[in-house]
């Protein structure tokens, strides 16, 4: 049996964008949202914990595609140890094990996952180790790292 691809109409895409926009605005009022053409753009400042640094982020979403999340401020230089894709967006889940699902919503997934990513990033700044879930990234090999020395831990804390 041959399955035929039936393209989604522009009306369906707009409905999806409006629905996602409303969900994000309802759950995360600190994010400024706008629909630009066939994509939803959300920007705002996220503080994952009361003692965390503020992170200015941008989420870009096109209906039924995987969203892209970027850190706008502060500048975080992608390193092999950190979880970034090659285009500079955050790696929030392993798309090879679990591709983006058409019934997932930004407000239930990538925005809370971004807050969790920032907590792990702050732990990484203190310890030099990524303690969150990991996936091997393209072009990178997973290697066990030696624990940081006391001097390295103290330097990171200062």
Order of alpha helices (4+ residues) and beta strands (2+ residues): alpha-beta-beta-beta-beta-alpha-alpha
